[in-house]
């Protein structure tokens, strides 16, 4: 059955894209006739060494590429990209030095700030000079617990301009969650705020900051941004942001680093133990983001680019790289539903946002709140919506085109912290099919395989990548023999990256994600992606969200579904029947849960992802090893020792 096309670019739109220009560039350079994305993608995979060299040249990367592009290219892991290259990440993000607006900050409390590219460069120079005076050098770690504000980007750019390594989280993390992350990487500097705003509240974090500083034994200085206006006094080992900056600095120097030098240290969710420290390299991160922003998202200097994210989610790192395209980035910190569910659309209208990024869960919640931005806001500038974080249900595609805007490219994108980018994502020259990610990323041999590692299409299986690519992590921190890194991605299939997603390649060569492989349900030996159940359940107006797990039961597994309902609604026999009926009618009898139970909250990570594995552990009486990775760990108690689960 052919899936419905929700949007399709016309010939003039296609001709104007950078993806089309790049395809013509490759055709000329390689003496080819590439007339479709499928042809371009096939070429980029078959000749991935030449492809990535062309990405460097096409985007005129500042630095020296060196003579060699790829060494040991067939080794996963082990391939070395651009082993002779030297470049600086911050220099490539600060290549523009004019009066074009670089950053706009919008705070929940009504604050608005902006910086031009020239002003941004000046601020980065002032902080980098202060870092240099303190002795920060290449390889040092700078850790930040910051809101998504302008100072955070300045700090990242100053850090990476010196070849030092950046790592960040958001101020809503608990003390142990921060220590579990930053304690492993031993930072020299810690950057944070006095407090922040969320859901109408001013939150003072001074006690939390002091507790964290006590645990981070390697800290030399804590730099505190006066974000919430709380006017705290500082001790001898801390200093106010404005007092720390070296305003006498007039130039900004960039330390050239090897292509595979560490740039970012990012962290796994940590719900099954202490978070893994994933190290991403300078060159691979830059090349991948250049490709994804310019080609797959068609971002250029005329765009106003927004992504709703915190500094503890990889989408912040992805957003910031938009500076390399000279675009204007819009930063927001606060609740996306305060003081009203329309707050982000108010900003989109006021700032003339052209590319709007968010989570799939946000769009679902927006629909449940009966928001219709199409009728309440002027969104003439908006041309693309990006979503990630969880599966975007087909019904959310309907919602976007019905209630937000008809003429835009809705790009569901998927990858993760593991690659600080995407395996499957959007494409301005392809149609949008309902429920599908538009395409596999250029240069990435993305496939879906069965348990034997054999490639399959139009069937569900494991999402893998068969070739090496520059943005693979350079390893895990403190994993000297590389064994933890190998076990995380390469142990299952030989010479293949196994990503851990349960997915399908469609007849259009698009991708459907059904959830995480480790959360797949297996009643009677039949594999079921949790997203297949959520999609049906959340069609019911009374259900705000749900979480499904597999419970061990009588030498098999049965599906248990927990639902969070609207205020005042109770799970009764009729509602249970309605839930089972809609699942059976639109999925299969295997998808119908054996048990349905009501909860008042569903546990999720600080970046907003629901945690099926943690719920499954609680239901089975097992210990959840790291509840500090959760935004609402108290929610887990609702799943413990429930009478329904013993029936």
Buried (B, 14 or more C-beta within 10 A) or exposed (E): EEBEEBBEBEEEBBEEBBBBBBBEBBBEEBEBEBEEBBBBBBBBBEBBBBBBBBBBEBBEBBBEBBEEBBEEBEEBBBBBBBBBBBBBBBBBBBBBBEEBBBBBBBBBBEBEEBBBBEBBBBBBBBBBBBBBEBEBEBEBBBBBBBBBBBBBBBBBBBBBBBBBBBBBBBBBBBBBBBBBBBBBBBBBBBBBBBBBBBEEEBBBBBEBBEBBBEBBEBBEBBBBBBBBEBEBEBEEEBBBBEEBBBEEBEEBEBBBBBBBBBBBBBBBBBBBEBBBBBBBBBBBBBBBBBBBBBBBBBBBEEBBBBBBBBBBBBBBBBBBBBBBBBBBBBBBBBBBBBEEBBBBBBBBBBBBBBBBBBBBBBBBBBBBEEBBBBEEBEBEBBBBBBBBBBBBBBBBBBBBBEBBBEEBBBBBBBBBBBBBBBBBBBBBBBBBBBBBBBBBBBBBBBBBBEEEBEEBEEEBBBBBBBBBBBBBBBBBBEBEEEEBBBEBBBEBBEBBBBBBBBBBBBEBBBBBBBBBBEBBBEBEEEBBBBBBBBBBBBBBEBBBBBBBBBBEBEEEBBBBBBBBBEEEBEBEEEBBEBBBEBBBEEBEEBBBBBBBBBBEBBBBBBBBBBBBBBBBBBBEEEEBBBBBBBBEBEBBEBBEEBEEBEE
